[in-house]
């Protein structure tokens, strides 16, 4: 027999990685990570009024919606199989004050949205944020006293707000204001109010990032912010601190962990999943979304391909799901088998 061994066979020891890549069917057969509609959480922005669908200039394809339009959007999301939406309110400026007191109104905008969606679309999950930045006149996530964001008073505030959100029908409370002790305090408050079945998705590692700009436009806080948020958000340079922060949230009773932003912090996603084994989520934030959309609109990248690739990367990094403004777009693509 004529020996057809090639020098490549000698070099590789007859191991060739491309054998499993040679055809579409083999590539599908050995694919390690998959993205499904079950991995998607859709962040949405709510405004007062009726019949409103207001495009956000910095986030092409994303709209602020009045509650009635949100109900319609939630129904579409549920029909596509998206498990949950996460709501963020943009309230009137005259309702914002130094302490974010509107967060403690039982019938505030975020609670109206929760109640309306749960009544109309009971099979979709509602995830609500108790940070105060949509409600404060200074744009901070907590209560500002002088030049300080006061920790304990803010925690008292968000516990009360969390209970009201649970009363309105929230399934998961997702506190993002990064105050010390908030997870344990919210857990105790929810349980005392009879909301033992309401979960907590902790923004366990929320970094002081430059990727949040378009979001702040979406909730109209970009022109309000006094100073920065470095005294309570995590330094992007500090991975070990982020893990320690998450560990405290786990001890305090968090049911799920979140990494925010997402793609620049894939290492943190992996470390949290490996360290704690809790359901772990990434938030593909507004700046990440806008970069992809803007480059695609210029024809510089294949937007659909990059969209799917980034979400798959979160899964590969150990995430159980992703909060993404692409959720509906991705769900439609997946339904078509793309």
C-alpha positions in Angstrom: 0.0 0.0 0.0 1.2 3.4 -0.9 1.9 5.3 2.3 0.2 8.7 2.1 1.3 9.9 5.5 2.2 13.6 5.3 4.7 15.6 7.3 1.7 17.3 9.0 0.7 13.9 10.3 4.1 13.4 11.9 4.1 16.9 13.4 0.6 16.6 14.9 0.9 12.9 15.9 -2.0 12.2 13.5 -4.3 14.5 15.4 -6.0 17.1 13.2 -8.3 19.6 14.7 -10.0 20.4 11.4 -11.6 17.0 11.1 -14.4 18.1 13.3 -14.8 21.4 11.4 -15.0 19.9 7.9 -18.7 20.2 7.4 -21.7 22.0 8.8 -23.2 18.8 10.3 -19.9 18.0 12.2 -19.6 21.6 13.4 -23.2 21.4 14.8 -22.6 18.0 16.3 -19.6 19.1 18.4 -20.7 22.6 19.2 -20.0 23.2 23.0 -22.1 26.3 23.7 -25.6 27.3 22.5 -27.7 30.4 22.8 -31.5 29.9 23.1 -34.4 32.2 23.7 -34.4 30.9 27.3 -31.2 32.8 27.9 -32.7 36.2 27.2 -33.9 39.0 29.5 -35.2 42.1 27.8 -34.5 45.5 29.5 -37.3 48.1 28.7 -37.9 51.7 29.5 -41.2 53.0 30.7 -42.6 56.6 30.5 -45.8 58.2 31.8 -48.8 58.6 29.5 -50.6 56.5 26.9 -49.9 55.5 23.3 -46.2 56.5 23.5 -43.4 54.8 21.7 -40.5 57.2 21.9 -37.2 56.3 20.1 -34.0 56.8 22.0 -31.5 58.5 19.7 -28.4 57.0 21.4 -29.9 53.5 21.2 -31.1 52.9 17.7 -34.0 50.4 17.7 -34.8 50.9 21.4 -37.9 52.9 22.6 -39.3 54.4 25.7 -42.8 53.1 26.0 -45.9 54.1 28.0 -47.5 51.3 30.1 -50.1 50.4 27.5 -47.4 50.0 24.8 -45.2 48.1 27.2 -48.0 45.6 27.7 -48.2 45.0 24.0 -44.4 44.6 23.8 -44.4 42.2 26.7 -47.1 40.1 25.0 -44.9 39.9 21.9 -41.8 39.0 24.0 -43.8 36.2 25.7 -45.0 34.9 22.4 -41.4 34.7 21.2 -40.5 32.7 24.3 -38.5 35.4 26.2 -38.7 34.4 29.9 -38.5 37.9 31.5 -38.3 41.6 31.1 -36.5 44.1 33.3 -38.2 47.5 33.7 -36.6 51.0 34.1 -38.7 54.1 34.6 -38.2 57.6 33.2 -40.5 59.7 35.4 -41.4 63.3 35.2 -38.7 65.7 36.4 -41.0 67.5 38.9 -41.3 64.1 40.7 -37.6 63.7 41.3 -36.1 65.0 44.5 -33.0 64.7 46.7 -34.1 61.4 48.3 -35.9 59.7 45.4 -39.1 59.7 47.4 -41.2 58.7 44.4 -39.7 55.3 44.7 -41.8 54.9 47.9 -45.1 55.6 46.1 -47.1 52.4 45.8 -48.6 53.5 42.5 -45.4 54.9 40.9 -44.6 54.3 37.3 -42.5 51.2 37.7 -45.2 49.6 39.9 -47.9 50.5 37.5 -46.0 48.9 34.7 -45.4 45.7 36.8 -49.1 45.4 37.7 -50.3 46.0 34.2 -47.9 43.5 32.6 -48.5 40.8 35.1 -52.3 41.2 34.7 -52.1 41.0 30.9 -49.2 38.6 30.4 -48.9 36.6 33.6 -46.5 34.1 32.1 -43.6 36.5 31.6 -41.3 37.3 34.5 -41.0 40.8 35.8 -37.6 42.0 37.1 -37.5 45.4 38.8 -34.6 47.6 40.0 -34.8 49.4 43.3 -31.9 51.9 42.6 -32.9 55.5 43.2 -31.3 57.1 40.2 -34.5 57.3 38.1 -36.1 59.1 41.0 -33.5 61.5 42.3 -32.9 65.1 41.2 -29.1 64.5 41.3 -28.9 61.3 39.3 -27.2 59.2 42.0 -28.4 55.7 42.9 -28.7 56.6 46.6 -29.6 59.4 48.9 -27.2 62.4 48.7 -26.3 64.2 51.9 -23.8 67.0 51.3 -21.2 65.3 49.1 -21.9 61.8 50.3 -24.1 59.0 49.1 -25.3 57.8 52.5 -25.3 54.0 52.7 -27.7 53.0 55.5 -30.4 55.5 54.8 -30.4 54.4 51.2 -30.7 50.8 52.2 -33.8 51.7 54.4 -35.2 53.4 51.3 -34.6 50.5 48.9 -36.0 47.9 51.2 -39.3 49.8 51.4 -39.3 50.2 47.6 -38.5 46.5 47.1 -41.5 45.5 49.2 -43.8 47.9 47.1 -42.4 46.4 43.9 -43.1 42.9 45.2 -46.6 44.0 46.2 -47.2 45.2 42.6 -46.3 41.7 41.3 -42.5 41.8 40.7 -41.1 38.3 40.5 -37.4 39.2 41.0 -36.0 42.3 42.7 -32.7 43.4 41.2 -31.0 46.0 43.4 -28.3 47.9 41.4 -27.4 50.8 43.7 -24.4 48.9 45.2 -24.9 49.9 48.9 -23.3 47.7 51.5 -25.7 45.2 53.1 -28.6 45.9 50.8 -29.1 42.2 49.7 -29.6 40.9 53.2 -31.8 43.8 54.2 -34.0 43.4 51.2 -34.3 39.7 51.8 -35.4 40.2 55.4 -37.8 42.9 54.4 -39.4 40.8 51.6 -39.7 37.8 53.9 -41.3 39.9 56.7 -43.8 41.2 54.2 -44.7 37.7 53.1 -42.8 37.7 49.8 -40.7 34.6 50.4 -41.1 33.6 46.8 -39.8 36.8 45.3 -36.2 36.3 44.2 -33.2 38.7 44.4 -30.9 39.1 41.4 -28.0 41.0 42.8 -26.1 43.4 40.6 -23.2 41.7 42.4 -20.4 43.4 40.4 -21.5 46.7 39.0 -18.4 48.5 37.7 -17.8 52.2 37.4 -17.9 52.1 33.7 -18.0 54.4 30.7 -20.4 52.1 28.9 -23.6 53.4 30.7 -23.9 56.7 28.8 -26.9 55.8 26.5 -28.8 54.3 29.4 -28.6 57.6 31.3 -30.0 59.3 28.3 -32.8 56.8 28.2 -33.9 57.5 31.8 -33.0 61.2 31.5 -30.3 61.3 34.2 -27.3 62.2 32.1 -27.8 65.9 32.7 -28.6 65.6 36.4 -25.6 63.7 37.7 -23.5 65.6 40.2 -20.0 64.2 40.4 -19.4 60.5 39.8 -20.4 57.1 41.2 -16.9 55.9 42.2 -17.6 55.8 45.9 -20.1 52.9 45.4 -19.5 51.3 42.0 -16.5 48.9 41.6 -13.2 50.1 40.1 -12.8 48.4 36.7 -9.3 47.5 37.7 -10.4 45.4 40.7 -11.4 41.8 39.8 -10.7 40.3 43.2 -12.7 43.0 45.0 -15.5 42.2 42.6 -15.5 38.6 43.7 -15.4 39.6 47.4 -18.3 41.9 46.8 -20.3 39.1 45.1 -19.4 36.7 48.0 -21.0 39.0 50.5 -24.2 39.1 48.4 -24.2 35.3 48.3 -23.9 35.2 52.1 -26.7 37.7 52.4 -29.1 35.6 50.4 -28.9 36.5 46.7 -30.6 34.0 44.5 -28.8 35.1 41.3 -25.8 37.2 40.5 -25.2 39.7 37.7 -22.1 41.2 36.1 -22.5 44.7 34.7 -21.3 45.7 32.1 -21.0 42.4 30.3 -18.4 41.9 27.5 -15.5 43.9 29.0 -15.9 41.7 32.2 -16.2 38.2 30.8 -13.4 37.2 33.2 -15.6 38.2 36.1 -18.6 36.2 34.7 -16.4 33.1 34.7 -14.9 33.8 38.2 -18.3 34.2 39.8 -19.8 31.1 38.2 -16.8 29.0 39.2 -16.7 30.4 42.7 -20.3 30.3 43.7 -22.3 28.1 41.3 -25.3 30.4 41.5 -27.3 31.4 38.4 -25.1 34.1 36.8 -26.2 36.7 34.4 -24.4 39.4 32.3 -26.0 42.8 31.5 -25.0 43.7 27.9 -25.4 47.4 28.7 -26.4 50.3 26.5 -22.9 51.3 25.5 -22.2 47.8 24.3 -25.5 47.7 22.3 -24.9 51.1 20.8 -21.4 50.3 19.6 -22.6 47.3 17.7 -25.6 49.2 16.3 -23.6 52.2 15.3 -20.8 50.2 13.6 -23.4 48.1 11.8 -25.3 51.2 10.5 -22.0 52.4 9.0 -21.4 49.1 7.3 -18.2 48.5 9.3 -19.3 45.2 10.8 -22.0 42.5 10.2 -24.3 43.6 13.0 -26.4 40.5 13.1 -23.3 38.3 13.3 -21.6 40.3 16.0 -24.9 40.5 18.0 -25.1 36.7 18.1 -21.4 36.2 18.7 -21.3 38.5 21.7 -24.3 36.7 23.3 -22.7 33.4 22.7 -19.5 34.6 24.4 -21.5 35.3 27.5 -22.7 31.8 27.5 -19.2 30.4 27.0 -18.0 32.5 29.9 -20.4 30.6 32.2 -23.5 32.9 32.1 -26.9 31.3 32.5 -28.5 34.3 30.7 -28.1 37.8 29.4 -29.9 41.0 29.9 -29.8 42.5 26.4 -31.5 45.2 24.4 -31.2 42.8 21.4 -33.5 40.3 23.1 -36.5 40.6 20.7 -34.3 40.8 17.7 -32.4 37.7 18.8 -35.5 35.8 19.7 -36.9 36.4 16.2 -33.7 35.3 14.6 -33.6 32.1 16.7 -37.2 31.4 15.8 -36.2 31.5 12.1 -33.3 29.1 12.8 -30.6 31.7 12.2 
